[in-house]
Amino acid sequence: MECPHSIIVAIDFGTTYSGVAYARGAEPNHVHFVSNWSSQDFFCFTKQKVPTVIYYSPDESSPKWGYEVDPGQKDALRWFKLLLLDDDHVPDHLKRSKYITTAKSLLKKVNKHVTDVIADYLRLLWKHSLRSIERTIGENMVRLSAFKVVVTLPAIWPLYAQIRMHKAILAAGLLDNRAAGESVLTFLPEPEAAAYAIFHKMYQRPDMKVQPNSTSTPPICLCILLINQIGKRNDGFVVCDAGGGTVDIITYNISRLQPLSFRESVPGDGKLCGAVRLDEAFEHLLNMKLPREVLAALSRRDRSSIISDNWENGIKVGFTNSEKPWTLVLDQISKANENGKAPKYVLLVGGFGRSCVLYDYLKQIIRVRYRNVTVLQDEGTDPWTAIRKGAVINRLRRQQSLYSARPGLVDSRFSRASIGTLFNTLFDDDIHDIIDKEWSSLECTNQAVDQIHWFIHKGEVINGNEPTVFEYYQAFTQQPEEVTVDIVYSLEEFPPNRFDNSIRTLCRMRWSHIPKVSELQRQINDKGELFYELSYRIEMVTQGVSQDLQIFYNDKIVAAYNVREFPQLGREAEDD
């Protein structure tokens, strides 16, 4: 079980709304949601999410955020989460959206990089959340507890977006030093987080069988087995996270029954659209339908209130005129069917995942094409809070697996990028490009420089419990002052085996311990000159959407890289 003196904090940073959930390690069954937002409207106090909006007033030193921002404030920054992405990864229709064009324009106006804006917003969200946590469990307990922070990200996002998000988290102070110990950060795909929440809740159903490892195991960490429906190996389900800015979909299959674990069976799919086109369409409809005199009488605040109060919190969940989420769901079911058989469940989560029409349409069309697929949609706020709650459950379960040698609930995924390391090797005319040929005076051989060994290729299955290993060496003539290893990645479907413009630097790993040259293996080149070989191995393990790498020398770790160490990033971070 998680250390009793730890607090797990899950942050769902969304395109339109954001939220925070938390639980004490000693009370894993009590997941709390931050609320009591600062607002002039009383109905906002109990909301379990807060608008992802920030306003830099020229007359105030501290920006306003969330519900503090007047809905009619035209200079408030909204939709800035999507600006983490390069234009190449944003669909044309979204680039032209007034939400995105306005956000870009305002970003230039306030003269800030998007990571700075996100850092400012997260800093305010974190400050409010800490007050809420202290109010619930006491200031002294917070002071004595270490923080385990989980941040959820769209599964379809490229790796560089995670890097930029991490920079914003560091700048926001979420991982600042605390007397209780180091704060630990992990990232988790949003659909996977939702799956944890859904299956934790489903253990109470009569068609489930609960199989705890011991009588003391808390329900939040129980092994859940479906008897009547998802009860056999390879049975699967689709999680559809339909949010404000993205529709993110992943298909999982049961890979093991005891203890229960899943594998990602179809590569995640999604679109950067979500409900943005619906929002724009509704505003256009208002302008078309309302009489001119009525439109003229409406202030900007009145119009914004209609959008936020009547549309966002009422009409949208029943709106009919968007097919993006369900066409993506059908694509995932079709791919799963091609790989073996259709999944048993389609689970709807997210703000737009509450849509009654989305449920009715999916149920109708799936029934025609796939008779045994069941669509499930929870009521109330559960679809809206599933990602945060699931992220807390994931962190609790992950810590328990460290102590019990049990795998996590999801034990394998498809890689979203190819990840590898740079190295030099003996030049081969039949294999290497002539432009990479360089003479090594040290080893007296022609070398192929800046070649890449890929630990994992994009689209390959990653087993989170099994490391991928690469053994290599570096040559020296004298005692090195530092030893570094470059880790790179590519988003190409077929990444090259040599460094080119499609390759990005993920990090530069610096050794914490440099062995004495006298310890190294001695070699003699063709000129009779002495040099030394420093042999080592690199191991990579993937956890959620993050990569953990370790370098071993003589079976001892001399360098490690994970999501907590992005300050050591190379060219990619510097370019940003």
C-alpha positions in Angstrom: 0.0 0.0 0.0 1.0 3.6 -0.5 3.1 5.1 2.3 0.6 6.4 5.0 2.2 9.8 5.0 1.7 10.5 1.3 -0.9 12.4 -0.6 -1.8 11.5 -4.1 -2.9 14.5 -6.2 -4.3 14.0 -9.7 -4.6 17.0 -12.1 -6.8 16.8 -15.1 -5.7 19.9 -17.1 -8.3 20.2 -19.8 -8.9 22.3 -22.8 -12.1 24.0 -21.5 -12.2 22.8 -17.8 -9.7 21.5 -15.3 -10.0 19.7 -12.0 -8.0 18.2 -9.1 -8.6 15.0 -7.1 -6.6 13.7 -4.1 -6.5 11.0 -1.5 -4.3 10.1 1.4 -2.2 6.9 1.1 -3.6 5.8 4.5 -7.2 6.4 3.3 -7.3 5.0 -0.3 -11.1 4.7 -0.4 -11.7 8.4 0.2 -11.1 10.2 -3.1 -11.8 13.9 -2.7 -12.5 16.5 -5.4 -11.3 20.1 -5.1 -14.1 22.7 -5.3 -15.1 25.9 -3.5 -13.8 28.0 -6.4 -13.4 31.7 -6.1 -16.4 33.1 -8.0 -19.0 35.8 -7.9 -21.7 33.2 -8.7 -22.7 31.0 -5.9 -23.5 28.0 -8.1 -19.8 27.7 -9.0 -18.7 26.9 -5.5 -19.6 23.3 -5.6 -18.6 22.6 -9.2 -16.0 19.8 -9.4 -14.1 21.5 -12.3 -13.0 25.1 -13.0 -12.8 26.8 -16.4 -9.3 26.6 -18.0 -9.2 30.4 -18.5 -6.8 33.1 -17.3 -6.8 36.9 -17.6 -3.8 39.1 -17.3 -5.2 42.5 -16.3 -2.9 45.5 -17.0 -4.1 47.0 -13.7 -3.4 44.0 -11.5 -0.2 42.2 -10.6 -1.8 38.8 -10.3 -3.9 37.3 -13.1 -7.5 36.2 -12.6 -8.4 32.7 -13.4 -11.2 30.2 -13.5 -14.6 31.4 -12.4 -13.0 34.8 -11.3 -12.8 35.7 -15.0 -15.9 37.5 -16.3 -17.4 35.4 -19.1 -17.6 38.5 -21.2 -13.9 39.3 -20.8 -12.7 39.3 -24.5 -9.0 39.4 -23.6 -9.1 36.3 -21.4 -6.9 33.4 -22.6 -8.9 30.3 -23.3 -8.1 27.0 -25.2 -4.4 27.6 -24.7 -3.8 23.9 -23.9 -4.0 23.1 -27.6 -1.2 25.6 -28.3 1.2 23.1 -26.8 1.0 21.4 -30.1 2.9 22.3 -33.2 0.8 23.5 -36.1 1.7 20.3 -38.0 -0.3 18.3 -35.4 -3.4 20.6 -35.4 -6.1 19.9 -38.0 -6.8 22.7 -40.5 -10.4 23.2 -39.2 -9.1 23.7 -35.7 -6.4 26.1 -36.8 -9.1 28.3 -38.4 -11.3 28.1 -35.3 -11.8 31.4 -33.6 -10.9 29.9 -30.3 -7.4 29.0 -31.5 -6.8 32.1 -33.5 -7.9 34.3 -30.6 -5.7 32.4 -28.2 -2.7 32.8 -30.4 -3.4 36.5 -30.8 -3.8 37.0 -27.1 -0.6 35.0 -26.4 1.4 37.5 -28.5 -0.4 40.4 -26.8 0.7 39.4 -23.3 4.1 38.5 -24.7 4.2 35.0 -23.1 5.1 31.5 -24.3 2.3 29.0 -23.9 4.3 27.1 -21.3 4.5 30.3 -19.2 0.7 30.7 -19.4 0.1 27.1 -18.4 2.6 27.5 -15.6 0.7 30.6 -14.3 -2.6 28.8 -14.5 -1.3 25.6 -12.8 0.3 27.7 -10.1 -3.1 29.3 -9.2 -4.9 25.9 -9.5 -2.2 24.3 -7.2 -2.4 27.1 -4.6 -6.2 26.8 -4.4 -5.9 23.0 -4.3 -3.4 23.0 -1.4 -5.8 25.2 0.6 -8.6 22.8 -0.1 -6.5 19.8 0.9 -5.4 21.5 4.1 -9.0 22.4 5.0 -10.0 18.7 4.5 -7.1 16.8 6.3 -5.4 19.6 8.3 -2.3 21.7 7.7 -0.1 19.6 9.9 -0.9 16.4 8.0 -0.2 18.1 4.7 3.1 19.4 6.1 4.1 15.8 7.1 3.1 14.2 3.9 5.0 13.7 0.6 3.2 14.5 -2.6 2.7 12.0 -5.5 1.4 14.1 -8.4 -0.3 12.5 -11.4 -1.0 14.6 -14.5 -3.2 13.2 -17.2 -2.6 13.8 -20.9 -4.4 12.9 -24.1 -3.1 9.5 -25.3 -2.9 10.8 -28.8 -0.5 13.6 -28.0 3.1 13.5 -29.3 6.0 13.2 -26.9 7.2 16.8 -27.2 3.8 18.0 -25.8 4.5 16.0 -22.7 8.0 17.6 -22.5 6.5 21.1 -22.7 3.9 20.2 -20.2 6.5 19.1 -17.8 8.4 22.4 -18.2 5.2 24.2 -17.2 4.7 22.0 -14.2 8.2 22.7 -13.0 7.8 26.5 -13.5 4.5 26.4 -11.6 6.2 25.0 -8.5 4.2 21.8 -8.2 7.4 19.9 -7.5 9.1 22.4 -5.3 11.1 21.0 -2.4 9.1 20.2 0.7 10.2 19.2 4.2 8.2 15.9 4.0 10.3 14.7 1.1 10.6 14.9 -2.7 7.4 15.3 -4.7 7.1 12.6 -7.4 5.5 13.3 -10.8 4.0 10.8 -13.2 2.0 11.2 -16.4 -1.0 9.0 -17.4 -3.0 8.7 -20.6 -6.5 10.2 -20.0 -8.5 7.1 -21.3 -6.4 4.8 -19.2 -7.1 6.9 -16.1 -10.8 6.8 -16.9 -10.6 3.0 -17.2 -9.3 2.7 -13.6 -12.2 4.7 -12.3 -14.8 2.7 -14.2 -13.5 -0.7 -13.1 -13.1 0.4 -9.6 -16.7 1.4 -9.5 -17.9 -1.7 -11.3 -16.7 -4.1 -8.6 -19.9 -3.4 -6.8 -22.0 -4.8 -9.6 -23.8 -8.1 -9.1 -22.2 -9.5 -12.3 -18.7 -9.0 -10.8 -16.7 -11.3 -8.7 -14.3 -9.7 -6.2 -11.1 -11.6 -5.5 -8.9 -9.8 -3.0 -5.4 -11.0 -2.3 -6.0 -10.7 1.4 -8.8 -9.8 3.8 -7.0 -6.5 4.5 -6.8 -5.4 0.8 -8.9 -2.1 0.5 -11.6 -2.1 -2.2 -9.8 0.5 -4.2 -7.0 -2.0 -5.0 -9.1 -5.1 -5.4 -8.8 -7.5 -8.4 -12.0 -7.3 -10.3 -13.3 -10.1 -12.4 -16.3 -9.9 -14.6 -18.3 -13.2 -14.5 -21.1 -12.8 -17.0 -19.7 -10.4 -19.5 -16.0 -9.4 -19.4 -14.8 -12.5 -17.8 -12.6 -14.3 -20.3 -9.1 -13.7 -21.4 -8.9 -11.5 -24.6 -12.3 -9.9 -23.9 -12.1 -6.2 -24.4 -13.6 -2.7 -24.1 -13.3 0.7 -25.7 -12.8 3.8 -23.6 -14.0 6.9 -25.4 -13.0 10.2 -23.7 -15.0 12.9 -25.4 -13.8 16.2 -24.0 -13.9 19.9 -24.9 -10.9 19.9 -27.2 -10.1 16.3 -27.9 -11.8 13.0 -28.5 -9.4 10.3 -27.3 -10.1 6.6 -27.7 -8.2 3.4 -26.7 -9.2 -0.3 -26.8 -8.0 -2.7 -24.1 -8.2 -6.4 -23.8 -7.9 -8.6 -20.7 -4.5 -10.2 -20.8 -4.6 -11.8 -17.4 -7.4 -12.8 -15.0 -5.5 -13.4 -11.7 -4.5 -10.7 -10.9 -6.6 -8.7 -13.4 -4.6 -6.8 -16.0 -5.2 -5.3 -19.5 -3.2 -4.6 -22.6 -3.8 -2.0 -25.2 -5.1 -4.0 -28.2 -5.6 -1.3 -30.8 -3.3 1.8 -31.0 -5.0 4.8 -29.5 -6.9 7.0 -31.9 -8.4 10.5 -31.6 -9.1 13.9 -33.0 -8.3 17.4 -31.9 -11.9 18.5 -32.2 -14.0 17.4 -29.2 -16.8 19.9 -28.7 -15.1 22.9 -30.1 -17.0 22.7 -33.4 -20.3 22.4 -31.5 -19.5 25.5 -29.5 -18.9 27.5 -32.6 -21.9 26.1 -34.3 -24.1 27.0 -31.4 -22.9 30.6 -31.3 -23.5 30.8 -35.1 -27.0 29.4 -34.5 -27.7 32.1 -31.9 -26.6 34.8 -34.4 -28.8 33.3 -37.1 -32.0 32.7 -35.0 -32.1 35.6 -32.6 -33.8 38.8 -33.9 -31.3 41.7 -34.5 -32.8 43.9 -31.8 -32.4 41.1 -29.3 -28.7 40.5 -30.3 -28.1 44.2 -30.1 -29.5 44.3 -26.6 -27.3 41.4 -25.4 -24.1 42.5 -23.8 -20.9 40.4 -24.3 -21.4 39.1 -20.7 -25.0 38.1 -21.5 -23.9 36.1 -24.6 -21.1 34.4 -22.6 -23.5 33.5 -19.9 -25.8 31.9 -22.4 -22.9 29.8 -23.6 -21.6 28.8 -20.2 -24.9 28.4 -18.3 -27.5 27.2 -20.9 -25.3 25.6 -23.5 -22.3 24.2 -21.7 -24.2 22.9 -18.7 -27.4 21.9 -20.4 -28.0 21.8 -24.1 -24.7 20.5 -25.3 -25.0 17.1 -23.6 -28.1 16.5 -25.8 -26.9 18.1 -29.0 -27.2 16.0 -32.1 -25.1 17.5 -34.8 -21.6 16.0 -34.5 -20.5 12.6 -35.7 -16.8 12.8 -34.9 -16.8 10.9 -31.6 -19.0 8.0 -32.8 -17.2 7.6 -36.1 -13.9 7.2 -34.2 -15.6 4.7 -31.8 -16.8 2.6 -34.8 -13.3 2.8 -36.3 -11.8 1.4 -33.0 -14.4 -1.4 -32.9 -13.7 -2.3 -36.5 -10.0 -2.5 -35.9 -10.5 -4.6 -32.8 -12.8 -6.9 -34.8 -10.1 -7.3 -37.4 -7.6 -8.2 -34.8 -9.8 -11.0 -33.3 -13.2 -10.0 -32.1 -15.2 -6.9 -31.2 -14.9 -5.6 -27.7 -17.7 -6.3 -25.2 -18.1 -2.7 -23.9 -17.9 0.9 -25.1 -17.4 3.2 -22.1 -18.2 6.9 -22.5 -16.4 9.4 -20.3 -15.5 13.1 -20.5 -17.7 16.3 -20.6 -19.2 15.5 -24.0 -19.2 11.8 -23.1 -22.3 12.6 -21.0 -24.2 13.4 -24.2 -27.5 11.5 -24.3 -27.7 11.7 -28.0 -24.1 10.4 -28.4 -25.2 7.4 -26.2 -28.4 6.8 -28.2 -26.7 7.0 -31.6 -23.8 4.8 -30.6 -26.2 2.2 -29.1 -28.4 2.2 -32.2 -25.6 2.0 -34.8 -23.5 -0.5 -32.9 -26.5 -2.8 -32.3 -26.8 -3.1 -36.1 -23.2 -3.8 -36.8 -22.0 -5.6 -33.6 -24.8 -7.4 -31.7 -22.8 -8.2 -28.6 -21.2 -4.8 -27.9 -22.7 -2.9 -24.9 -22.5 0.9 -24.6 -22.2 2.2 -21.0 -22.6 5.8 -19.9 -22.7 6.8 -16.3 -25.0 9.6 -15.0 -24.3 12.8 -13.1 -20.8 14.1 -12.7 -19.0 10.7 -12.8 -18.1 10.8 -16.5 -16.7 14.3 -15.9 -14.6 13.3 -12.9 -13.5 9.8 -14.1 -10.1 10.8 -15.3 -9.0 12.5 -12.0 -10.4 9.7 -9.9 -8.9 7.1 -12.0 -5.5 8.8 -11.9 -5.6 8.7 -8.1 -6.5 5.0 -8.1 -3.7 4.3 -10.6 -1.1 5.9 -8.4 -2.4 4.0 -5.4 -2.4 0.7 -7.3 1.0 1.4 -8.8 2.6 1.9 -5.4 1.0 -1.3 -4.1 2.4 -3.2 -7.1 5.9 -2.1 -6.1 5.4 -3.8 -2.7 3.5 -6.9 -3.8 5.2 -7.6 -7.2 1.8 -7.4 -8.9 1.6 -5.8 -12.3 -0.3 -2.6 -12.9 -3.9 -2.8 -14.2 -2.6 -2.0 -17.8 0.6 -4.0 -18.4 1.2 -3.2 -22.1 0.6 -0.3 -24.5 1.4 0.8 -28.1 4.3 3.2 -28.3 3.4 6.7 -29.4 6.9 7.4 -30.6 10.2 5.7 -31.5 12.8 6.1 -28.7 16.5 5.4 -29.1 20.1 6.4 -28.4 22.9 7.8 -30.6 26.0 5.7 -31.1 28.9 5.2 -33.5 29.8 1.9 -35.0 32.2 0.3 -37.5 31.4 1.6 -41.0 29.9 -0.9 -43.5 29.5 0.1 -47.2 26.4 -2.1 -47.6 24.6 -0.7 -44.6 25.6 2.9 -43.8 25.3 6.3 -45.7 28.6 7.6 -47.0 28.0 11.0 -45.5 28.2 9.4 -42.0 31.6 8.0 -42.6 34.4 9.4 -40.4 37.9 8.2 -39.6 38.4 7.4 -35.9 42.1 8.1 -35.1 41.5 6.6 -31.7 40.4 3.2 -32.9 42.0 3.5 -36.3 38.8 2.5 -38.1 36.2 4.1 -40.3 33.1 4.8 -38.2 29.5 5.4 -39.1 28.7 8.3 -36.7 25.4 9.4 -35.3 23.6 6.1 -35.9 20.5 5.3 -33.8 19.7 2.2 -31.9 15.9 2.2 -31.3 14.7 0.8 -28.0 11.1 0.8 -29.3 9.5 1.8 -32.6 6.3 3.8 -32.9 3.3 1.4 -32.9 5.1 -1.4 -31.2 3.7 -3.0 -28.1 5.4 -1.9 -24.9 5.4 -4.2 -21.9 5.6 -2.0 -18.9 7.2 -4.8 -16.8 10.0 -5.8 -19.2 12.9 -3.4 -20.0 14.5 -3.1 -23.4 18.3 -3.2 -23.2 21.1 -1.8 -25.3 24.8 -2.6 -24.5 27.5 -0.2 -25.8 30.8 1.4 -25.0 32.7 4.7 -25.3 36.4 5.0 -26.0 38.9 7.3 -24.2 42.6 8.0 -24.1 42.6 9.6 -20.7 40.4 10.1 -17.6 37.1 11.6 -18.8 35.7 14.6 -17.0 32.2 13.7 -17.8 30.3 10.9 -19.6 27.0 11.6 -21.4 24.5 9.6 -23.4 22.0 11.2 -25.9 18.5 9.8 -26.0 16.4 10.7 -29.1 12.9 10.1 -30.4 11.0 10.3 -33.7 7.3 10.6 -34.6 7.8 9.2 -38.1 6.0 6.0 -39.0 9.4 4.6 -40.3 12.2 6.3 -38.4 15.6 6.4 -39.9 18.6 4.6 -38.4 20.8 7.7 -38.6 20.3 11.2 -37.2 18.5 13.6 -39.5 16.0 16.5 -39.4 13.2 14.1 -38.3 15.0 13.2 -35.1 14.5 15.2 -31.9 16.6 15.1 -28.7 14.7 13.8 -25.7 17.4 14.2 -23.1 21.2 14.0 -22.5 21.9 11.7 -19.6 24.9 12.6 -17.5 26.7 10.0 -15.4 26.7 10.7 -11.7 29.7 8.4 -11.2 32.7 8.4 -13.6 34.9 5.4 -13.2 38.7 5.8 -13.0 40.4 5.1 -16.3 42.5 2.5 -14.6 39.3 0.4 -14.1 38.5 0.3 -17.8 39.3 -2.3 -20.3 42.6 -1.6 -22.1 42.8 -1.8 -25.9 45.6 -1.3 -28.5 44.9 0.2 -31.9 46.7 -0.7 -35.2 49.3 2.0 -34.4 50.2 0.4 -31.1 48.5 3.2 -29.2 46.7 2.5 -25.9 43.0 3.5 -25.4 40.3 2.5 -22.9 36.7 1.1 -23.4 34.0 2.2 -21.0 31.3 -0.5 -21.4 27.7 0.0 -20.1 24.1 -0.9 -20.8 21.0 1.2 -21.1 17.6 -0.1 -19.9 14.3 1.5 -20.8 10.9 0.8 -19.1 7.7 2.6 -20.0 5.2 3.6 -17.3 2.0 5.2 -18.5 3.1 7.8 -21.0 6.5 8.4 -19.5 9.8 6.6 -20.2 12.2 5.6 -17.4 15.8 5.0 -18.6 18.7 3.8 -16.5 22.4 3.4 -17.4 24.3 0.5 -15.6 28.0 0.3 -15.2 29.3 -2.9 -13.5 25.6 -3.6 -12.6 25.3 -0.3 -10.7 23.1 2.6 -11.8 25.2 5.6 -12.8 22.5 7.7 -14.6 18.7 7.7 -14.6 16.2 9.7 -16.5 12.4 9.9 -16.0 9.7 12.5 -16.0 11.1 14.2 -13.0 14.4 15.0 -14.8 13.3 17.0 -17.8 15.6 19.9 -16.8 18.4 18.0 -18.5 16.7 18.1 -21.9 18.8 18.9 -24.9 18.0 20.6 -28.1 14.2 20.1 -28.0 13.9 22.0 -24.7 16.3 24.7 -25.8 14.4 25.3 -29.0 11.2 25.9 -27.0 
